[in-house]
Structure formats: C-alpha cells, structure tokens
Amino acid sequence: MCSNLREINWPEGVTSIERSTFLYCKNLTSFDFPDGLENIGAEAFEGTPDRFRVYIPADLVDSYKENWAWETYADRIEAIPAEP
C-alpha cells in the first residue's frame, strides 16, 4: 500500500501505467498526465480519495471526460493549471 504517496509528477517518456498501480493510495491527491501517455490500466486509481484529481492538457479534457474508459474519473479530470 502506498500510504505516503500524495502526488505523481511523471517524467516525459512514460507511455503506460499498469492496472491497479495506485490501488487504494488513500493519500493520493493529484496525477499530472505526462505527454506521450498512451494507456492507463483498469482500476489504476481505484480507491483513491474523493479529492484526487487527474490533470491533463486543456485541449484533451473534454475528450477524456466523454470517454467511457474514464467515466469513473470524469468528475476528477481537470486541465493542467497554466504556469504564471
């Protein structure tokens, strides 16, 4: 169990996250979607807290929210905040 993990900032080049990778990470609050990520396995974020958010590029937000594979997390998907 990953009880101390709070946020994930992936480096460029990561293309896949396997099934159940962050299963029941109770303190996980955010995941910054890296460029080039092609696959996130089923239940990758299952059991994360309600405050958990997935940050992806702004131009992809609507397509992810409408994709059936992401319906469990649709209310948690947000655009990556713009840098000041």
mmCIF file of the C-alpha atoms, coordinates in Angstrom:
data_MODEL
# 
_entry.id   MODEL 
# 
loop_
_atom_site.group_PDB 
_atom_site.id 
_atom_site.type_symbol 
_atom_site.label_atom_id 
_atom_site.label_alt_id 
_atom_site.label_comp_id 
_atom_site.label_asym_id 
_atom_site.label_entity_id 
_atom_site.label_seq_id 
_atom_site.pdbx_PDB_ins_code 
_atom_site.Cartn_x 
_atom_site.Cartn_y 
_atom_site.Cartn_z 
_atom_site.occupancy 
_atom_site.B_iso_or_equiv 
_atom_site.pdbx_formal_charge 
_atom_site.auth_seq_id 
_atom_site.auth_comp_id 
_atom_site.auth_asym_id 
_atom_site.auth_atom_id 
_atom_site.pdbx_PDB_model_num 
ATOM 1  C CA . MET A 1 1  ? 0.000   0.000  0.000   1.00 0.00 ? 1  MET A CA 1 
ATOM 2  C CA . CYS A 1 2  ? 1.232   3.487  -0.803  1.00 0.00 ? 2  CYS A CA 1 
ATOM 3  C CA . SER A 1 3  ? 0.084   5.380  2.271   1.00 0.00 ? 3  SER A CA 1 
ATOM 4  C CA . ASN A 1 4  ? 2.656   8.185  1.982   1.00 0.00 ? 4  ASN A CA 1 
ATOM 5  C CA . LEU A 1 5  ? 2.221   8.944  -1.732  1.00 0.00 ? 5  LEU A CA 1 
ATOM 6  C CA . ARG A 1 6  ? 0.422   12.286 -2.212  1.00 0.00 ? 6  ARG A CA 1 
ATOM 7  C CA . GLU A 1 7  ? 1.019   13.354 -5.815  1.00 0.00 ? 7  GLU A CA 1 
ATOM 8  C CA . ILE A 1 8  ? 2.540   11.990 -9.002  1.00 0.00 ? 8  ILE A CA 1 
ATOM 9  C CA . ASN A 1 9  ? 4.557   14.024 -11.493 1.00 0.00 ? 9  ASN A CA 1 
ATOM 10 C CA . TRP A 1 10 ? 5.673   11.647 -14.239 1.00 0.00 ? 10 TRP A CA 1 
ATOM 11 C CA . PRO A 1 11 ? 8.723   12.364 -16.376 1.00 0.00 ? 11 PRO A CA 1 
ATOM 12 C CA . GLU A 1 12 ? 8.424   12.533 -20.137 1.00 0.00 ? 12 GLU A CA 1 
ATOM 13 C CA . GLY A 1 13 ? 8.660   9.180  -21.855 1.00 0.00 ? 13 GLY A CA 1 
ATOM 14 C CA . VAL A 1 14 ? 6.257   7.210  -19.660 1.00 0.00 ? 14 VAL A CA 1 
ATOM 15 C CA . THR A 1 15 ? 3.759   5.620  -22.053 1.00 0.00 ? 15 THR A CA 1 
ATOM 16 C CA . SER A 1 16 ? 1.759   3.254  -19.845 1.00 0.00 ? 16 SER A CA 1 
ATOM 17 C CA . ILE A 1 17 ? 0.508   2.834  -16.292 1.00 0.00 ? 17 ILE A CA 1 
ATOM 18 C CA . GLU A 1 18 ? -0.411  -0.719 -15.445 1.00 0.00 ? 18 GLU A CA 1 
ATOM 19 C CA . ARG A 1 19 ? -3.647  -1.987 -13.947 1.00 0.00 ? 19 ARG A CA 1 
ATOM 20 C CA . SER A 1 20 ? -4.159  -1.211 -10.239 1.00 0.00 ? 20 SER A CA 1 
ATOM 21 C CA . THR A 1 21 ? -0.851  0.674  -9.978  1.00 0.00 ? 21 THR A CA 1 
ATOM 22 C CA . PHE A 1 22 ? -2.194  3.150  -7.409  1.00 0.00 ? 22 PHE A CA 1 
ATOM 23 C CA . LEU A 1 23 ? -4.940  0.965  -5.993  1.00 0.00 ? 23 LEU A CA 1 
ATOM 24 C CA . TYR A 1 24 ? -6.097  2.313  -2.627  1.00 0.00 ? 24 TYR A CA 1 
ATOM 25 C CA . CYS A 1 25 ? -3.493  5.039  -2.354  1.00 0.00 ? 25 CYS A CA 1 
ATOM 26 C CA . LYS A 1 26 ? -5.572  6.810  0.284   1.00 0.00 ? 26 LYS A CA 1 
ATOM 27 C CA . ASN A 1 27 ? -3.491  9.999  0.428   1.00 0.00 ? 27 ASN A CA 1 
ATOM 28 C CA . LEU A 1 28 ? -3.024  10.484 -3.315  1.00 0.00 ? 28 LEU A CA 1 
ATOM 29 C CA . THR A 1 29 ? -4.416  13.877 -4.344  1.00 0.00 ? 29 THR A CA 1 
ATOM 30 C CA . SER A 1 30 ? -3.146  14.508 -7.882  1.00 0.00 ? 30 SER A CA 1 
ATOM 31 C CA . PHE A 1 31 ? -1.667  12.997 -11.008 1.00 0.00 ? 31 PHE A CA 1 
ATOM 32 C CA . ASP A 1 32 ? -0.050  15.157 -13.700 1.00 0.00 ? 32 ASP A CA 1 
ATOM 33 C CA . PHE A 1 33 ? -0.631  13.477 -17.050 1.00 0.00 ? 33 PHE A CA 1 
ATOM 34 C CA . PRO A 1 34 ? 2.697   13.290 -18.936 1.00 0.00 ? 34 PRO A CA 1 
ATOM 35 C CA . ASP A 1 35 ? 2.939   13.992 -22.650 1.00 0.00 ? 35 ASP A CA 1 
ATOM 36 C CA . GLY A 1 36 ? 3.002   10.715 -24.519 1.00 0.00 ? 36 GLY A CA 1 
ATOM 37 C CA . LEU A 1 37 ? 0.989   8.686  -22.015 1.00 0.00 ? 37 LEU A CA 1 
ATOM 38 C CA . GLU A 1 38 ? -1.000  6.260  -24.147 1.00 0.00 ? 38 GLU A CA 1 
ATOM 39 C CA . ASN A 1 39 ? -2.538  3.818  -21.705 1.00 0.00 ? 39 ASN A CA 1 
ATOM 40 C CA . ILE A 1 40 ? -3.803  3.758  -18.146 1.00 0.00 ? 40 ILE A CA 1 
ATOM 41 C CA . GLY A 1 41 ? -4.827  0.314  -16.996 1.00 0.00 ? 41 GLY A CA 1 
ATOM 42 C CA . ALA A 1 42 ? -8.160  -0.525 -15.398 1.00 0.00 ? 42 ALA A CA 1 
ATOM 43 C CA . GLU A 1 43 ? -8.528  0.440  -11.762 1.00 0.00 ? 43 GLU A CA 1 
ATOM 44 C CA . ALA A 1 44 ? -5.219  2.315  -11.840 1.00 0.00 ? 44 ALA A CA 1 
ATOM 45 C CA . PHE A 1 45 ? -6.633  4.876  -9.396  1.00 0.00 ? 45 PHE A CA 1 
ATOM 46 C CA . GLU A 1 46 ? -9.342  2.774  -7.764  1.00 0.00 ? 46 GLU A CA 1 
ATOM 47 C CA . GLY A 1 47 ? -9.849  3.592  -4.104  1.00 0.00 ? 47 GLY A CA 1 
ATOM 48 C CA . THR A 1 48 ? -8.175  6.995  -4.199  1.00 0.00 ? 48 THR A CA 1 
ATOM 49 C CA . PRO A 1 49 ? -9.802  9.755  -2.122  1.00 0.00 ? 49 PRO A CA 1 
ATOM 50 C CA . ASP A 1 50 ? -12.569 11.993 -3.466  1.00 0.00 ? 50 ASP A CA 1 
ATOM 51 C CA . ARG A 1 51 ? -10.149 14.940 -3.577  1.00 0.00 ? 51 ARG A CA 1 
ATOM 52 C CA . PHE A 1 52 ? -7.937  13.076 -6.093  1.00 0.00 ? 52 PHE A CA 1 
ATOM 53 C CA . ARG A 1 53 ? -7.579  14.911 -9.453  1.00 0.00 ? 53 ARG A CA 1 
ATOM 54 C CA . VAL A 1 54 ? -6.143  13.906 -12.810 1.00 0.00 ? 54 VAL A CA 1 
ATOM 55 C CA . TYR A 1 55 ? -4.504  16.859 -14.576 1.00 0.00 ? 55 TYR A CA 1 
ATOM 56 C CA . ILE A 1 56 ? -4.252  16.612 -18.357 1.00 0.00 ? 56 ILE A CA 1 
ATOM 57 C CA . PRO A 1 57 ? -3.613  19.115 -21.169 1.00 0.00 ? 57 PRO A CA 1 
ATOM 58 C CA . ALA A 1 58 ? -6.546  21.531 -21.522 1.00 0.00 ? 58 ALA A CA 1 
ATOM 59 C CA . ASP A 1 59 ? -7.269  20.561 -25.121 1.00 0.00 ? 59 ASP A CA 1 
ATOM 60 C CA . LEU A 1 60 ? -7.885  16.934 -24.061 1.00 0.00 ? 60 LEU A CA 1 
ATOM 61 C CA . VAL A 1 61 ? -10.174 17.485 -21.045 1.00 0.00 ? 61 VAL A CA 1 
ATOM 62 C CA . ASP A 1 62 ? -13.491 17.118 -22.887 1.00 0.00 ? 62 ASP A CA 1 
ATOM 63 C CA . SER A 1 63 ? -12.434 14.033 -24.827 1.00 0.00 ? 63 SER A CA 1 
ATOM 64 C CA . TYR A 1 64 ? -11.322 12.288 -21.639 1.00 0.00 ? 64 TYR A CA 1 
ATOM 65 C CA . LYS A 1 65 ? -14.471 13.230 -19.739 1.00 0.00 ? 65 LYS A CA 1 
ATOM 66 C CA . GLU A 1 66 ? -16.588 11.806 -22.579 1.00 0.00 ? 66 GLU A CA 1 
ATOM 67 C CA . ASN A 1 67 ? -14.563 8.597  -22.977 1.00 0.00 ? 67 ASN A CA 1 
ATOM 68 C CA . TRP A 1 68 ? -16.288 5.567  -21.420 1.00 0.00 ? 68 TRP A CA 1 
ATOM 69 C CA . ALA A 1 69 ? -12.990 4.259  -20.057 1.00 0.00 ? 69 ALA A CA 1 
ATOM 70 C CA . TRP A 1 70 ? -12.631 7.389  -17.927 1.00 0.00 ? 70 TRP A CA 1 
ATOM 71 C CA . GLU A 1 71 ? -16.236 7.707  -16.766 1.00 0.00 ? 71 GLU A CA 1 
ATOM 72 C CA . THR A 1 72 ? -15.301 6.686  -13.210 1.00 0.00 ? 72 THR A CA 1 
ATOM 73 C CA . TYR A 1 73 ? -12.925 9.652  -13.016 1.00 0.00 ? 73 TYR A CA 1 
ATOM 74 C CA . ALA A 1 74 ? -14.797 12.179 -15.192 1.00 0.00 ? 74 ALA A CA 1 
ATOM 75 C CA . ASP A 1 75 ? -15.558 14.488 -12.284 1.00 0.00 ? 75 ASP A CA 1 
ATOM 76 C CA . ARG A 1 76 ? -11.892 14.405 -11.258 1.00 0.00 ? 76 ARG A CA 1 
ATOM 77 C CA . ILE A 1 77 ? -10.364 15.354 -14.632 1.00 0.00 ? 77 ILE A CA 1 
ATOM 78 C CA . GLU A 1 78 ? -9.064  18.923 -14.833 1.00 0.00 ? 78 GLU A CA 1 
ATOM 79 C CA . ALA A 1 79 ? -6.830  20.943 -17.117 1.00 0.00 ? 79 ALA A CA 1 
ATOM 80 C CA . ILE A 1 80 ? -3.199  21.287 -16.118 1.00 0.00 ? 80 ILE A CA 1 
ATOM 81 C CA . PRO A 1 81 ? -3.027  24.728 -14.486 1.00 0.00 ? 81 PRO A CA 1 
ATOM 82 C CA . ALA A 1 82 ? -1.335  27.355 -16.634 1.00 0.00 ? 82 ALA A CA 1 
ATOM 83 C CA . GLU A 1 83 ? 2.091   28.412 -15.451 1.00 0.00 ? 83 GLU A CA 1 
ATOM 84 C CA . PRO A 1 84 ? 2.332   32.049 -14.300 1.00 0.00 ? 84 PRO A CA 1 
# 
